[in-house]
Amino acid sequence: MKRDIVMSNNIHFSSFPVNELQALAILYVQNQDLTGKSPTDIYNLYRTTYDEMCNEKEKQRQAKLSQM
């Protein structure tokens, strides 16, 4: 569910975050002590956090489906 803003000259601007998991992942990273962290470290922290939440959401979805 990507939300784009379209200008009259056909330039597309994508909004971030696109979904609740991206929003939660960035909030989590923002609330960590990033002192001494490189941009790569921060990116890896964000991706790890986001991926873990996606995996958990999928596990919960599968568990609900198996109960039906």
Rosetta constraint file for C-alpha pairs under 8 A:
AtomPair CA 1 CA 18 HARMONIC 7.26 0.50
AtomPair CA 1 CA 19 HARMONIC 7.93 0.50
AtomPair CA 2 CA 14 HARMONIC 7.38 0.50
AtomPair CA 2 CA 15 HARMONIC 7.87 0.50
AtomPair CA 2 CA 18 HARMONIC 6.14 0.50
AtomPair CA 3 CA 14 HARMONIC 6.19 0.50
AtomPair CA 3 CA 15 HARMONIC 6.20 0.50
AtomPair CA 3 CA 18 HARMONIC 7.02 0.50
AtomPair CA 4 CA 12 HARMONIC 6.08 0.50
AtomPair CA 4 CA 13 HARMONIC 5.50 0.50
AtomPair CA 4 CA 14 HARMONIC 4.63 0.50
AtomPair CA 4 CA 15 HARMONIC 6.34 0.50
AtomPair CA 5 CA 12 HARMONIC 5.74 0.50
AtomPair CA 5 CA 13 HARMONIC 5.21 0.50
AtomPair CA 5 CA 14 HARMONIC 6.56 0.50
AtomPair CA 5 CA 15 HARMONIC 7.78 0.50
AtomPair CA 6 CA 10 HARMONIC 6.05 0.50
AtomPair CA 6 CA 11 HARMONIC 5.95 0.50
AtomPair CA 6 CA 12 HARMONIC 4.95 0.50
AtomPair CA 6 CA 13 HARMONIC 6.75 0.50
AtomPair CA 7 CA 11 HARMONIC 5.52 0.50
AtomPair CA 7 CA 12 HARMONIC 6.76 0.50
AtomPair CA 16 CA 22 HARMONIC 7.95 0.50
AtomPair CA 17 CA 22 HARMONIC 5.42 0.50
AtomPair CA 17 CA 23 HARMONIC 5.39 0.50
AtomPair CA 18 CA 22 HARMONIC 6.66 0.50
AtomPair CA 18 CA 23 HARMONIC 7.71 0.50
AtomPair CA 19 CA 23 HARMONIC 6.43 0.50
AtomPair CA 20 CA 24 HARMONIC 6.08 0.50
AtomPair CA 21 CA 25 HARMONIC 6.02 0.50
AtomPair CA 21 CA 50 HARMONIC 6.49 0.50
AtomPair CA 21 CA 53 HARMONIC 6.78 0.50
AtomPair CA 21 CA 54 HARMONIC 7.21 0.50
AtomPair CA 22 CA 26 HARMONIC 6.20 0.50
AtomPair CA 22 CA 50 HARMONIC 6.45 0.50
AtomPair CA 23 CA 27 HARMONIC 6.18 0.50
AtomPair CA 24 CA 28 HARMONIC 6.07 0.50
AtomPair CA 25 CA 29 HARMONIC 6.29 0.50
AtomPair CA 25 CA 46 HARMONIC 6.00 0.50
AtomPair CA 25 CA 49 HARMONIC 5.78 0.50
AtomPair CA 25 CA 50 HARMONIC 5.31 0.50
AtomPair CA 26 CA 30 HARMONIC 6.04 0.50
AtomPair CA 26 CA 46 HARMONIC 6.51 0.50
AtomPair CA 27 CA 31 HARMONIC 6.31 0.50
AtomPair CA 28 CA 32 HARMONIC 6.69 0.50
AtomPair CA 28 CA 49 HARMONIC 7.93 0.50
AtomPair CA 29 CA 42 HARMONIC 7.44 0.50
AtomPair CA 29 CA 45 HARMONIC 6.90 0.50
AtomPair CA 29 CA 46 HARMONIC 6.12 0.50
AtomPair CA 34 CA 42 HARMONIC 7.40 0.50
AtomPair CA 37 CA 41 HARMONIC 5.63 0.50
AtomPair CA 37 CA 42 HARMONIC 6.42 0.50
AtomPair CA 38 CA 42 HARMONIC 6.33 0.50
AtomPair CA 39 CA 43 HARMONIC 6.08 0.50
AtomPair CA 40 CA 44 HARMONIC 6.07 0.50
AtomPair CA 41 CA 45 HARMONIC 6.15 0.50
AtomPair CA 42 CA 46 HARMONIC 6.21 0.50
AtomPair CA 43 CA 47 HARMONIC 6.11 0.50
AtomPair CA 44 CA 48 HARMONIC 5.91 0.50
AtomPair CA 45 CA 49 HARMONIC 6.04 0.50
AtomPair CA 46 CA 50 HARMONIC 5.99 0.50
AtomPair CA 47 CA 51 HARMONIC 5.85 0.50
AtomPair CA 48 CA 52 HARMONIC 6.03 0.50
AtomPair CA 49 CA 53 HARMONIC 6.28 0.50
AtomPair CA 50 CA 54 HARMONIC 6.18 0.50
AtomPair CA 51 CA 55 HARMONIC 6.10 0.50
AtomPair CA 52 CA 56 HARMONIC 6.16 0.50
AtomPair CA 53 CA 57 HARMONIC 6.06 0.50
AtomPair CA 54 CA 58 HARMONIC 6.18 0.50
AtomPair CA 55 CA 59 HARMONIC 6.18 0.50
AtomPair CA 56 CA 60 HARMONIC 6.19 0.50
AtomPair CA 57 CA 61 HARMONIC 6.16 0.50
AtomPair CA 58 CA 62 HARMONIC 6.11 0.50
AtomPair CA 59 CA 63 HARMONIC 6.11 0.50
AtomPair CA 60 CA 64 HARMONIC 6.25 0.50
AtomPair CA 61 CA 65 HARMONIC 6.30 0.50
AtomPair CA 62 CA 66 HARMONIC 6.18 0.50
AtomPair CA 63 CA 67 HARMONIC 6.43 0.50
AtomPair CA 64 CA 68 HARMONIC 6.79 0.50
